[in-house]
Amino acid sequence: MRVVIAGGHGKIALRLTALLARRGDTVIGLVRNPDHVEDVRAAGGDAVVLDLEQADADQVAAAIAGADAVVFAAGAGPGSGVARKDTVDRAASVLLADAAETAGVRRYLQVSSIGIDRAEDPNTDEVFAAYLRAKGAADDDLMARGLEWTVLRPGRLTDDPGTGQVALAERVSRGAVTRDDVASVLVGLLDRSSTARRVLELVNGDVSIDRALAELA
């Protein structure tokens, strides 16, 4: 399988790259900063330097041409303001989906966020609310397309070692999930075309990842 990961230098993306490369898949990470190319290579993938805030759909389509699937795992990251939540978490996703349609790449996995509905809660921090709105808008755009999309909405992300135990369903109780486990679930979703056109929430739980994925069928 040939997989292109947008946001290829992110923690989830690098974990996903390592898992896919280990089993023999070809992985291309799209990175904004040339300094991050070696990190992607160290994880077992290759990298293309492409700034999704500056590129157009044709440039992105050229970068993902021939892929079996694309994964949107990009994000503006901690410390970014309201404007970049929109240009990265929403607009870059829309751009990648446009490019996927142009390049004929049907399978599209999107890493979103649990709790999208909290964006309008007056107690939600302004920047976090902007992040949730951007993720929600990106999801809405993707779900309106004819691609074979799956939206994965993880809970609060942690860098703890993966547990291999999750709760994965259309609705789960809010909680945390390790980035290792998110990456492992993404591998399983890539392997299961039956999960296309589904929105799934993910937190750590008490069911093995393999069983949780099997139960989705």
N, C-alpha and C positions, 0 to 999 in steps of 0.2 A: 504494500500500500504506500502511496505517495501522499504525504500530509503536509500542508502549509499552515504554520501557526503565526497569526498576527499577534504582535506583542511577544516575540520569541525570546526576549531576555527576561521576562517576568518569572517569578518563582514557580508558578504553576506550569508555565510554558516550558521551562527548563526541565522540570520533573517529567512532564509529558513527553518531551523530546527524548529523554533518557529511556523511558519505558518503551517507547515505540522503536527506537534505534536498537535496543537490546534484543528485540525479537526479529530484527531484520528489515523493518520498514524504513523508507526514505523520508527524512524530515527536513523541511526548509523553514527556518525561522525568519520572519520579517522583523528587522530591528531598525530603530531610528538612528542609533548612535554606532558609528563604526567601531568604537572601543568594545562593543558587546559581541562582536562577531566571534571572537575566540571563546567566549563563554558558551555560545551555542555549539560550537565545534567540540568543545570539551565534553558536552552532554551527549555527543554522538550525532548531531545534525549538521547541516550546512546553513549558511545565513545569507540573506539578501538585505542590503542596506536600503531601506525605503521608508520615508517619513509619511505616515498616513495622514498627517495634518497638512501636507503640502502636495502630495501626489494626486494625480487624477485617475479615473477609473481605468483608462487604457493602460497606464503604467502598472497599476496593480494587477490587472488582468494578465499582462505579460509575465509578471512575476509568479502568478499562480497557475499558469497554463500547464495542462498535463497532470494536475493534481487529482487524486481520487476524493479528497476532502479538504476543507479548510476549517480551521478552528480560530474563532475570535477570542483571544485571551488578553487583549490589550486593555490598558486602563491608565488614566492620568496619574494615579498613584497618590500616596499621602503627601500633603503639603501643596498640592495643586489647588487652584481656585475654581470658582464657579465656571469661568469661561472655558477652561480646559476640560472640565467634566463634560461639556457639550461637544467640544471639538474632537475629543478622543473617545469617550464612552458612548457617545451617540453617533456623531458624524463619521468617525472612522469605521464603525460597524456598518453603517449604511453604504459607505464607499466600498468596503470589502464585499458586501452582498451584491452591489452593482457589478463589481468586477467578476464575482463568481458567475453571475448570469451571463456576462459577456464572454467569459472563458469557457463556459459550459461545465463548470464544476457544480454538481448537484448537491453533494452532501455538505452541510454547513452546521457546525456546532458553535454555539454561543455561550460563553461564560458570563452570566448575568449576576443577579444578587437577589437573595431572599428579601422579603419585606418591602417590595416596591410600593405597596400601598401606604407606607409610612412617610412618603414624600410630603403629603399634605398635613401631617400631624404638626400642630404649632409648636410642639416640644422638640421637634427634630432640628438639629443644627442646620443652618442655611446651606453650608457647603455640602453636607451629607445629603440634604434634601435635593440639591441640584444633581448630585451623583445618582440618586435613586430615580429622579425624573429622566435623566439621560439614559440610564439603563432601561427604564420602562419604554421610552420612546424608541430605542434601538430594537427592543424585543417586538414592539408593535409593528415596526417597519418590516422586520424579518418575517414575522408570522403572516403578513399580507402577501408574501411572495410565494411563487410556486416551487421554491427550492425544497430539498429534503432536509429541513432544518430540525434541530433539537435545541431547546433553550434549557440550560442547566443553571439553576439558581442556588448557589451554595449559601450556607449561613456564614457566621463570623469566621474568618479564616485564621488559622494558627499555623505556626511552624513546628508544632510537636510532631514526633514520628507518627507515621500512618498507623492506624489501628486495624484497618481491613474490615471494620464494622461500621455500618452506616444505616441511616433511615433515608430512603430514596423513594419519592412518590410525588404525585401532583400537589399534595399538601402535606407538610410535616411541621412538627412543633419547632419553633425557632431555637437555635442553638449554634454551636460552633462545629467546625469541621477542619481537619488538617488539610493542608495543601497537597500532601502526599496522597490522601484519599480522594481528593478532587481529581487529581491526575489519573489515578487508577480507574475511577468511574468514567472519565472521558475516554480512556482506551476502550472500555466495555461498550460505551455508546457508539464509538466509531465502528465497532464490530457488529453492531445490531441495527440493521436497517429498520427493524420493527419499531424502533424508538423515534423514528422520524415524525415530525409534526406533533411533538409533545413538549410540554413545559413541565420540568421536573425540579423539585426542591430537594436539597441535600444537606444533611447534617450527620455528625457521627451518631451511631445508634448501636443496636445489638444484633444486626443481621449482616452476614458476610456480603461483601460486594458482589460476588458471583451470584449468590442467591437473590440479592436485591435486584440485580439486573434481570435474572431469569424470571422473577415474579412480575416484572413489567409486561411480559408477554401475555 
